[in-house]
Amino acid sequence: MTSIVAPVKKLMNPVCSMLQSNKAVIGLVLALFVVFTMLPVDRFTGMNIMSNVVGNLKGMLGVALNVIFAVLVLCFYFNNDVMNLVLTLAAYSALN
């Protein structure tokens, strides 16, 4: 197993180190996104703001969004950053 993970970890090291140095900001952005998706904004405004935001994100980014989330999950796993890993998975489930 280590022989399979080592090359991937070496390849992802620059991205993971950048994410590790900015983990507080990334955690804040992910937490705000998850909280925003959980709020009943659509009921209070009478408009489909939430579905419009999620639809625009999916439309603009498409497959790139899945790649971004895969990289985030891998890097947070390699960095042992459990909080951001859980927030990333929650944000991904909110988008789907």
Residue pairs with C-beta under 8 A, 6 or more apart in sequence:
8 74
9 16
9 78
12 71
12 74
12 75
12 78
15 71
15 75
16 74
16 75
16 78
16 79
19 26
19 72
19 75
19 76
19 79
19 81
19 84
20 75
20 79
20 81
23 79
23 81
23 84
26 84
27 83
27 84
27 87
30 84
30 87
30 88
30 90
30 91
31 87
33 91
33 94
34 87
34 90
34 91
34 94
36 50
37 50
37 54
37 91
37 94
38 94
41 49
41 50
42 48
42 49
42 50
42 51
54 94
54 95
57 65
57 95
58 65
58 95
61 68
65 95
69 88
69 91
69 92
72 84
72 88
73 85
73 88
73 89
76 82
76 84
76 85
76 88
77 85
